[in-house]
Amino acid sequence: MKYPYIYLLFLSSLFLVSCNKKKQFYNDKDVFRYNESANIQTLDPAFARNMAIIWPCTQLFNGLVQLNDSLLVQPDIAKSWNISNDGLQYEFTLRNDVYFHKHKNFGKDSTRIVTAHDFEYSFNRLLSSKLASPGTWIFQNVNNFKAVNDSVFQMNLKTPFPAFLSLLSMKYASVVPKEITEDLTIDFRSNPIGTGPFKFKIWEENVKLVLRKNENYHEKDKNGNRLPYLESVAISFLPDKQSGFMQFIQGKIDMISGLDPSYKDELLQPNGNLQEKYQGKINMLSGPYLNTEYLGFNMNDALMSDIRIRQALNYGFDRTKLVAYLRNGMGNGKVNGMIPEGLLGFQSAKDLLYNPAKAKALITEAQRNRKVPIKITLSTNNTYLDIAEYLQREWEKLGIKVTVDVMPPSTLRQAIATNKLSFFRGSWIADYPDAENYLSLFYSKNFTPNGPNYTHFKNKQFDNLYLKALQTVDENERIHLYKQMDAIIAQEVPVIILFYDKIARFTQKNVHNLQPNAMNSLNLKYVKKQ
């Protein structure tokens, strides 16, 4: 399209005029607006594999359970559940007041109540090879499931998995109506029907997505008022993050999420506080983010298998400076193991790891029997080039020659997955809020390409603890096992932890009840603009 921004303004005006003519006009304080710089490919929750898709799907769909802002599992369409003593059977009792969004395919009433049979259908659809959903892995440990009757849904696991309820909170496990998804005249990816606090209104791809309030939503606030409070959610699609930032500063959108290099120094000081000119004008919401930024060693590589070299690199740079000057304070450089801040099992480090004297001593010892100087290649993508160059300078002070190999993101991911790199930058964002999600990266039976053990780390004690944790239903005992495993990772250094990430959200002053959470999910049902 030749003039996309003019078209965007025209569409916005047309939308408001249209609402006014229908006497449904609502003012700006009833609309929550944000920009999505990444393109949304679908609104089908079976394909909700990234935040760009997960955020709108969170407004449109529900599952059996949900997470609160503290990442604790809460009832959603299931009002209660029972777990067998052996941890293999889960039986959910459903609410009887949850309705699908209105659509003519439901017949006379234009809607109907969600039943256990809808979950049986939705989960079978997710697993269908014809659909080819990327979310089938969440059921890899499920033996079978069935609707016992309209209000009871039963699932049986192959082996106990304590984090299973957290898995079911993912958008992949949303309930969808057969009447809509099986209608060949309807493209469900662009005409979704769910049960969420907002319903689909219009989507002009790459221009604007509008969701409207679901007047029949089943949840209420603590005072008995029906949620959501907002009348509408409007999402724009400016691909340039700098443009999105300018829209926010001009008050044209209500929130930006994350820090982009194009505006991070404009917005934040090195200590992580807002620049003075923005203090009092916008809100800053920050907290732990379940994302561990790391460098991975290929444990099959002759050089990287030397623990002295791994430890020296780990001690050889100042994370405090890295976080302050390259991340504007948005991170925690006081690192320990792989489990990030915000998860049960996280252990705060007693001291900073930076110890150049110890690093030099280890390098001297490692170099003693080597005929050639130690040389390493760090593979990364352009987004993290500033961090890689900082590390290069610091490590060369130790006498290590470092080459930075910059690859396209897709090439880097493929090379990591096929174990072709000796030393690489990576990050692990939690799929579900349980430390097992991070520790699975080091279980020996998860070697790539069949699993996420990209380093090919193998440790018998770690494997035994990992298997024991999977069989442990008691949470306190399982957390104790997680801590033991994480201590092994910190000691053996198959990865260098750069920092634990932080969430950074910025909102207009009139936005209330938008809470940050460590999964970076966007829950708008409690949000008010006043």
C-alpha positions as CSV (number, residue, x, y, z in Angstrom):
1,M,0.0,0.0,0.0
2,K,1.4,3.4,-1.0
3,Y,0.3,5.4,2.0
4,P,-0.1,3.0,4.9
5,Y,-0.1,5.7,7.7
6,I,-2.8,7.8,6.0
7,Y,-4.8,4.6,5.7
8,L,-4.3,3.8,9.3
9,L,-5.6,7.3,10.4
10,F,-8.5,6.9,8.0
11,L,-9.4,3.5,9.4
12,S,-9.2,4.8,13.0
13,S,-11.5,7.7,12.2
14,L,-13.9,5.5,10.3
15,F,-14.1,3.1,13.3
16,L,-15.0,5.9,15.7
17,V,-17.6,7.4,13.3
18,S,-19.1,4.0,12.8
19,C,-19.4,3.4,16.5
20,N,-21.0,6.9,17.0
21,K,-23.6,6.2,14.4
22,K,-24.6,3.1,16.3
23,K,-24.8,5.1,19.5
24,Q,-22.0,2.9,21.0
25,F,-19.5,5.7,21.1
26,Y,-17.0,5.4,23.9
27,N,-14.2,7.9,24.6
28,D,-10.5,7.4,24.4
29,K,-10.2,6.4,28.1
30,D,-12.1,3.2,27.3
31,V,-9.6,2.1,24.6
32,F,-6.2,0.5,25.3
33,R,-3.8,1.0,22.5
34,Y,-0.4,-0.5,21.9
35,N,1.9,-1.1,18.9
36,E,3.1,-4.5,17.7
37,S,6.3,-4.1,15.7
38,A,6.4,-7.8,14.8
39,N,3.8,-9.0,12.3
40,I,1.0,-11.2,13.6
41,Q,0.6,-14.2,11.4
42,T,-2.5,-15.7,13.1
43,L,-5.0,-15.4,15.9
44,D,-5.4,-19.2,16.2
45,P,-4.2,-20.1,19.7
46,A,-2.9,-23.5,18.4
47,F,-0.1,-21.4,16.7
48,A,0.6,-19.0,19.6
49,R,4.3,-19.5,19.6
50,N,5.6,-16.0,20.2
51,M,4.5,-12.9,22.3
52,A,3.2,-11.1,19.2
53,I,0.5,-13.8,18.9
54,I,0.2,-14.7,22.6
55,W,-0.8,-11.2,23.7
56,P,-4.0,-10.9,21.5
57,C,-4.8,-14.6,22.1
58,T,-4.7,-14.0,25.8
59,Q,-7.5,-11.5,25.4
60,L,-9.6,-13.8,23.1
61,F,-9.2,-17.3,24.6
62,N,-9.3,-19.2,27.9
63,G,-8.1,-22.6,29.0
64,L,-8.7,-24.9,31.9
65,V,-6.3,-22.9,34.2
66,Q,-4.5,-19.6,34.1
67,L,-1.6,-17.9,35.9
68,N,-1.9,-14.9,38.1
69,D,0.8,-12.1,38.1
70,S,2.7,-14.1,40.7
71,L,2.8,-17.0,38.2
72,L,0.7,-19.3,40.5
73,V,-1.8,-21.6,38.8
74,Q,-5.4,-20.4,39.2
75,P,-8.8,-21.7,38.1
76,D,-10.1,-20.5,34.7
77,I,-12.8,-22.5,32.9
78,A,-12.0,-25.3,35.3
79,K,-13.2,-24.2,38.8
80,S,-11.4,-27.0,40.6
81,W,-9.3,-30.1,40.0
82,N,-8.0,-33.3,41.7
83,I,-4.7,-35.0,41.1
84,S,-4.2,-38.6,41.9
85,N,-1.6,-39.6,44.6
86,D,0.7,-41.0,41.9
87,G,0.5,-37.8,40.0
88,L,-0.7,-39.5,36.8
89,Q,-4.4,-38.5,36.7
90,Y,-5.9,-35.0,36.6
91,E,-9.6,-34.5,36.8
92,F,-11.0,-31.1,36.1
93,T,-14.5,-29.8,37.1
94,L,-15.7,-27.1,34.7
95,R,-17.7,-23.9,35.4
96,N,-21.2,-23.9,33.8
97,D,-21.3,-20.2,33.0
98,V,-18.7,-19.8,30.3
99,Y,-20.0,-18.9,26.9
100,F,-18.3,-18.7,23.5
101,H,-18.3,-15.3,21.7
102,K,-21.5,-14.8,19.7
103,H,-21.6,-16.2,16.1
104,K,-24.4,-17.2,13.8
105,N,-23.0,-20.8,13.5
106,F,-24.2,-21.5,17.1
107,G,-27.9,-21.2,16.0
108,K,-30.8,-19.4,17.6
109,D,-29.0,-18.1,20.7
110,S,-25.8,-17.2,18.7
111,T,-23.7,-18.7,21.5
112,R,-23.5,-21.7,23.9
113,I,-21.9,-22.9,27.1
114,V,-18.5,-24.5,27.0
115,T,-18.4,-28.2,28.0
116,A,-15.7,-30.8,28.7
117,H,-16.4,-32.1,25.2
118,D,-15.1,-28.8,23.8
119,F,-11.8,-29.4,25.5
120,E,-11.6,-33.0,24.2
121,Y,-12.2,-31.6,20.7
122,S,-9.7,-28.7,21.1
123,F,-6.9,-30.9,22.4
124,N,-7.5,-33.5,19.6
125,R,-7.4,-30.6,17.1
126,L,-4.1,-29.4,18.6
127,L,-2.6,-32.8,18.2
128,S,-3.8,-33.3,14.6
129,S,-1.1,-33.8,12.1
130,K,-3.4,-32.0,9.6
131,L,-3.2,-28.8,11.7
132,A,0.5,-29.1,12.3
133,S,0.5,-27.0,15.4
134,P,3.9,-26.1,17.0
135,G,2.3,-26.6,20.4
136,T,1.8,-30.4,20.3
137,W,4.9,-30.8,22.6
138,I,2.9,-29.7,25.6
139,F,1.0,-33.1,25.4
140,Q,4.1,-35.3,24.8
141,N,3.7,-36.8,28.3
142,V,-0.1,-37.2,28.0
143,N,-1.3,-40.8,27.6
144,N,-5.0,-39.9,27.0
145,F,-7.8,-37.5,27.8
146,K,-11.6,-37.6,27.7
147,A,-14.8,-35.8,28.6
148,V,-16.3,-37.9,31.4
149,N,-19.5,-35.8,31.0
150,D,-20.3,-32.2,30.2
151,S,-18.7,-30.8,33.3
152,V,-15.8,-33.2,34.0
153,F,-12.6,-33.5,32.0
154,Q,-10.0,-36.2,32.7
155,M,-6.4,-36.4,31.6
156,N,-3.9,-39.2,32.2
157,L,-0.1,-38.8,32.0
158,K,2.5,-41.4,31.0
159,T,4.8,-40.4,33.9
160,P,4.4,-37.8,36.7
161,F,5.2,-34.2,35.7
162,P,4.7,-31.7,38.5
163,A,4.7,-28.7,36.1
164,F,1.8,-30.1,34.1
165,L,-0.7,-27.5,35.3
166,S,1.6,-24.7,34.3
167,L,1.8,-26.3,30.8
168,L,-2.0,-26.2,30.6
169,S,-1.9,-22.4,31.2
170,M,-0.2,-21.9,27.8
171,K,-2.4,-20.5,25.0
172,Y,-1.9,-23.7,23.0
173,A,-4.3,-25.3,25.4
174,S,-7.2,-22.9,24.8
175,V,-10.7,-24.1,24.1
176,V,-12.1,-23.4,20.6
177,P,-15.6,-24.2,19.1
178,K,-15.9,-27.0,16.6
179,E,-18.8,-25.1,14.9
180,I,-16.4,-22.4,13.8
181,T,-13.1,-24.2,13.3
182,E,-14.7,-26.9,11.1
183,D,-16.6,-24.5,8.9
184,L,-14.6,-24.4,5.7
185,T,-16.1,-21.0,4.8
186,I,-14.4,-19.4,7.8
187,D,-10.7,-18.7,8.1
188,F,-10.2,-19.2,11.9
189,R,-6.8,-17.6,11.9
190,S,-8.3,-14.3,11.0
191,N,-11.8,-14.7,12.4
192,P,-11.3,-16.2,15.8
193,I,-14.1,-17.1,18.2
194,G,-13.1,-17.8,21.8
195,T,-14.4,-17.2,25.4
196,G,-12.0,-14.4,26.5
197,P,-12.6,-11.0,28.0
198,F,-12.5,-9.4,24.5
199,K,-13.9,-10.6,21.2
200,F,-12.7,-10.1,17.7
201,K,-13.9,-7.1,15.8
202,I,-11.7,-6.3,12.8
203,W,-8.2,-7.0,11.6
204,E,-6.5,-5.2,8.7
205,E,-3.3,-7.1,8.5
206,N,-0.2,-5.0,9.1
207,V,-2.4,-2.0,9.8
208,K,-4.7,-2.4,12.8
209,L,-6.4,-5.1,15.0
210,V,-9.4,-4.2,17.1
211,L,-10.9,-6.2,19.9
212,R,-14.2,-5.3,21.7
213,K,-15.4,-6.0,25.2
214,N,-17.1,-9.4,25.7
215,E,-20.3,-8.5,27.6
216,N,-20.8,-12.1,28.6
217,Y,-17.4,-12.7,30.1
218,H,-17.5,-15.1,33.1
219,E,-15.0,-13.5,35.5
220,K,-15.8,-10.7,38.0
221,D,-13.6,-8.6,40.2
222,K,-13.6,-8.9,44.0
223,N,-16.6,-6.5,44.2
224,G,-18.7,-8.6,41.9
225,N,-18.3,-6.3,38.8
226,R,-18.0,-8.1,35.5
227,L,-14.7,-7.9,33.7
228,P,-13.2,-6.4,31.6
229,Y,-13.4,-2.7,32.4
230,L,-12.1,-1.5,29.0
231,E,-14.4,-1.3,26.0
232,S,-11.8,-2.0,23.4
233,V,-8.2,-2.9,22.6
234,A,-6.6,-1.4,19.5
235,I,-3.3,-2.7,18.2
236,S,-1.3,-0.9,15.5
237,F,1.6,-2.4,13.5
238,L,4.3,0.1,12.9
239,P,7.4,-2.0,12.1
240,D,9.9,0.5,13.3
241,K,10.3,0.5,17.1
242,Q,11.5,4.1,17.1
243,S,8.3,5.1,15.4
244,G,6.3,3.2,18.1
245,F,8.3,5.0,20.8
246,M,7.5,8.4,19.3
247,Q,3.8,7.4,19.1
248,F,4.0,6.6,22.9
249,I,5.8,9.9,23.8
250,Q,3.1,11.8,21.8
251,G,0.4,10.0,23.8
252,K,-1.0,8.2,20.8
253,I,-0.5,4.7,22.3
254,D,-0.8,3.7,26.0
255,M,2.1,1.3,26.4
256,I,5.5,0.2,25.1
257,S,7.2,-3.0,26.2
258,G,10.9,-3.7,26.3
259,L,14.0,-1.6,25.5
260,D,15.2,-1.1,22.0
261,P,18.6,0.3,21.2
262,S,17.0,3.1,19.2
263,Y,15.5,4.7,22.3
264,K,16.9,3.0,25.5
265,D,19.4,5.9,26.2
266,E,16.7,8.5,25.5
267,L,14.4,6.8,28.1
268,L,16.6,5.4,30.8
269,Q,19.7,6.4,32.7
270,P,22.5,3.8,33.2
271,N,21.2,3.0,36.7
272,G,17.9,1.9,35.2
273,N,15.9,4.9,36.3
274,L,13.8,7.1,34.0
275,Q,15.5,10.1,32.5
276,E,14.5,13.2,34.5
277,K,12.5,14.7,31.7
278,Y,10.1,11.7,31.7
279,Q,9.8,11.4,35.5
280,G,6.3,12.3,36.5
281,K,5.1,12.0,32.9
282,I,5.0,8.3,32.3
283,N,4.9,5.1,34.4
284,M,7.7,2.6,34.4
285,L,6.9,-1.0,35.4
286,S,9.8,-3.4,35.9
287,G,10.6,-6.6,37.5
288,P,12.2,-10.0,37.0
289,Y,11.7,-11.6,33.6
290,L,12.1,-15.4,33.1
291,N,14.8,-15.0,30.6
292,T,18.4,-16.1,31.2
293,E,20.9,-14.6,28.9
294,Y,23.9,-16.8,28.5
295,L,26.9,-18.0,26.5
296,G,27.0,-21.7,25.7
297,F,30.1,-24.0,25.4
298,N,30.1,-27.0,23.1
299,M,31.3,-29.7,25.6
300,N,32.4,-31.9,22.6
301,D,35.0,-29.3,21.6
302,A,38.5,-30.1,22.8
303,L,39.3,-26.5,23.9
304,M,35.9,-25.8,25.6
305,S,35.9,-29.1,27.4
306,D,38.7,-27.7,29.6
307,I,37.0,-26.4,32.7
308,R,39.8,-24.0,33.5
309,I,39.1,-22.1,30.3
310,R,35.3,-22.0,31.0
311,Q,35.9,-20.8,34.5
312,A,38.4,-18.2,33.4
313,L,36.0,-16.7,30.9
314,N,33.3,-16.8,33.5
315,Y,35.4,-14.8,36.0
316,G,36.9,-12.5,33.4
317,F,34.3,-9.7,32.9
318,D,32.4,-7.2,35.0
319,R,28.6,-7.9,34.7
320,T,27.8,-4.8,36.7
321,K,29.3,-2.6,33.9
322,L,27.7,-4.8,31.2
323,V,24.2,-4.4,32.7
324,A,24.6,-0.7,33.4
325,Y,26.1,0.5,30.2
326,L,24.8,-1.9,27.6
327,R,21.4,-2.7,29.2
328,N,20.7,0.6,31.1
329,G,20.3,-1.3,34.3
330,M,17.6,-3.7,32.9
331,G,19.1,-6.9,34.2
332,N,20.6,-8.6,37.3
333,G,24.3,-9.2,36.9
334,K,24.7,-11.0,40.3
335,V,24.3,-14.4,38.8
336,N,24.5,-17.9,40.1
337,G,23.1,-20.8,38.1
338,M,20.7,-21.1,35.1
339,I,17.4,-20.7,37.1
340,P,16.5,-17.0,36.9
341,E,15.2,-14.6,39.5
342,G,11.4,-15.0,39.8
343,L,11.3,-18.8,39.9
344,L,11.2,-21.2,42.8
345,G,14.6,-22.7,43.0
346,F,16.4,-19.4,42.2
347,Q,19.4,-18.9,44.5
348,S,20.8,-15.4,44.9
349,A,24.6,-15.2,44.4
350,K,26.5,-14.2,47.5
351,D,29.2,-12.3,45.6
352,L,29.9,-11.0,42.1
353,L,31.8,-13.4,39.9
354,Y,34.2,-10.8,38.5
355,N,37.7,-11.8,39.5
356,P,40.3,-11.0,36.9
357,A,43.3,-12.2,39.0
358,K,41.7,-15.6,39.4
359,A,40.8,-15.6,35.6
360,K,44.4,-14.9,34.7
361,A,45.7,-17.6,36.9
362,L,43.4,-20.2,35.3
363,I,44.4,-19.1,31.8
364,T,48.1,-19.4,32.8
365,E,47.5,-22.9,34.1
366,A,45.5,-23.9,31.0
367,Q,48.1,-22.4,28.6
368,R,51.1,-24.2,30.3
369,N,51.0,-27.4,28.2
370,R,49.7,-25.8,25.0
371,K,52.1,-25.0,22.2
372,V,49.8,-22.3,20.7
373,P,48.0,-19.3,22.3
374,I,44.3,-19.9,23.3
375,K,42.0,-18.6,20.6
376,I,38.2,-18.8,20.7
377,T,35.4,-17.8,18.4
378,L,32.1,-16.4,19.9
379,S,29.1,-16.8,17.6
380,T,26.3,-14.3,17.9
381,N,23.8,-12.2,16.0
382,N,23.9,-8.5,15.3
383,T,21.4,-7.6,18.1
384,Y,24.0,-8.7,20.7
385,L,27.1,-7.4,18.9
386,D,27.7,-4.7,21.6
387,I,27.8,-7.3,24.3
388,A,30.1,-9.6,22.3
389,E,32.5,-6.8,21.6
390,Y,32.6,-5.8,25.2
391,L,33.4,-9.4,26.2
392,Q,36.1,-9.6,23.4
393,R,37.9,-6.5,24.9
394,E,37.7,-7.9,28.5
395,W,38.9,-11.4,27.6
396,E,41.8,-10.1,25.5
397,K,43.1,-8.4,28.6
398,L,43.5,-11.9,30.0
399,G,45.6,-13.0,27.0
400,I,42.8,-14.8,25.1
401,K,42.4,-14.0,21.4
402,V,38.7,-13.7,20.7
403,T,37.0,-13.6,17.3
404,V,33.4,-12.5,17.1
405,D,31.4,-14.3,14.4
406,V,28.2,-12.4,13.6
407,M,25.5,-14.5,11.9
408,P,21.9,-13.9,10.8
409,P,19.6,-15.0,13.7
410,S,18.1,-18.0,11.7
411,T,21.6,-19.2,10.8
412,L,22.8,-18.9,14.4
413,R,19.8,-20.9,15.7
414,Q,20.3,-23.6,13.1
415,A,24.0,-23.9,13.9
416,I,23.3,-24.1,17.7
417,A,20.6,-26.7,17.2
418,T,23.0,-28.9,15.1
419,N,25.9,-28.6,17.6
420,K,28.2,-26.9,15.0
421,L,29.5,-24.1,17.1
422,S,32.1,-24.2,19.8
423,F,31.0,-21.1,21.7
424,F,27.7,-19.2,21.2
425,R,25.3,-16.6,22.6
426,G,21.9,-17.9,23.6
427,S,18.9,-17.0,25.8
428,W,16.2,-19.1,27.4
429,I,12.8,-17.6,27.9
430,A,10.5,-19.8,30.0
431,D,7.7,-21.6,28.2
432,Y,6.1,-22.3,31.6
433,P,7.0,-21.1,35.1
434,D,8.8,-24.0,36.5
435,A,12.6,-24.4,37.0
436,E,12.5,-27.8,35.2
437,N,12.1,-25.7,32.0
438,Y,15.7,-24.4,32.5
439,L,17.3,-27.5,33.9
440,S,16.1,-29.6,31.0
441,L,18.8,-27.9,28.9
442,F,21.4,-30.0,30.7
443,Y,19.8,-33.4,30.9
444,S,21.9,-35.8,28.8
445,K,19.0,-37.4,27.0
446,N,18.0,-34.0,25.7
447,F,21.0,-33.6,23.4
448,T,20.3,-31.6,20.3
449,P,18.9,-32.2,17.7
450,N,16.3,-34.2,19.7
451,G,16.1,-31.9,22.7
452,P,17.3,-28.5,24.1
453,N,20.7,-29.6,25.5
454,Y,22.6,-27.4,23.1
455,T,25.9,-27.7,25.0
456,H,25.8,-31.5,25.1
457,F,26.6,-31.3,28.8
458,K,26.5,-34.7,30.5
459,N,26.8,-35.3,34.3
460,K,25.5,-38.5,36.0
461,Q,24.7,-36.8,39.3
462,F,22.7,-34.1,37.5
463,D,20.8,-36.7,35.4
464,N,19.8,-38.7,38.6
465,L,18.6,-35.6,40.4
466,Y,16.7,-34.5,37.3
467,L,14.8,-37.8,37.0
468,K,14.1,-37.8,40.8
469,A,12.7,-34.3,40.5
470,L,10.3,-35.4,37.8
471,Q,8.9,-38.1,40.1
472,T,8.7,-35.7,43.1
473,V,5.2,-34.3,43.8
474,D,6.0,-32.5,47.0
475,E,7.0,-29.0,45.9
476,N,9.4,-28.2,48.7
477,E,11.4,-31.4,48.1
478,R,11.4,-30.8,44.3
479,I,12.7,-27.2,44.8
480,H,15.5,-28.6,47.0
481,L,16.5,-30.9,44.1
482,Y,16.3,-28.0,41.6
483,K,18.8,-26.1,43.8
484,Q,21.2,-29.0,43.8
485,M,21.1,-29.3,40.0
486,D,21.6,-25.6,39.6
487,A,24.6,-25.7,41.9
488,I,26.2,-28.3,39.6
489,I,25.7,-26.1,36.6
490,A,27.3,-23.1,38.4
491,Q,30.2,-25.3,39.3
492,E,30.8,-27.1,36.0
493,V,30.1,-24.0,33.8
494,P,28.7,-25.5,30.6
495,V,27.3,-22.0,30.2
496,I,28.3,-18.5,31.2
497,I,25.4,-16.7,32.7
498,L,25.6,-13.1,31.4
499,F,22.6,-11.7,33.4
500,Y,19.0,-12.5,34.5
501,D,16.8,-10.3,32.4
502,K,14.2,-7.7,33.6
503,I,10.9,-6.7,32.2
504,A,10.5,-3.0,31.3
505,R,7.1,-1.6,30.5
506,F,6.2,2.0,30.1
507,T,2.6,3.3,30.3
508,Q,0.8,6.6,30.2
509,K,-0.1,8.0,33.6
510,N,-3.8,7.3,33.2
511,V,-3.3,3.5,32.8
512,H,-4.0,1.6,36.0
513,N,-3.9,-2.1,37.1
514,L,-1.5,-3.2,34.4
515,Q,0.9,-5.4,36.4
516,P,4.2,-6.7,35.1
517,N,4.9,-10.4,35.5
518,A,7.9,-12.6,35.0
519,M,6.4,-14.3,31.9
520,N,5.8,-10.9,30.2
521,S,2.2,-11.9,29.5
522,L,-0.3,-9.1,28.9
523,N,-3.5,-9.4,30.9
524,L,-5.9,-6.5,30.1
525,K,-9.0,-7.7,31.8
526,Y,-8.3,-5.6,35.0
527,V,-6.9,-2.6,33.2
528,K,-8.6,0.8,33.6
529,K,-7.8,4.2,32.1
530,Q,-8.8,7.1,34.4
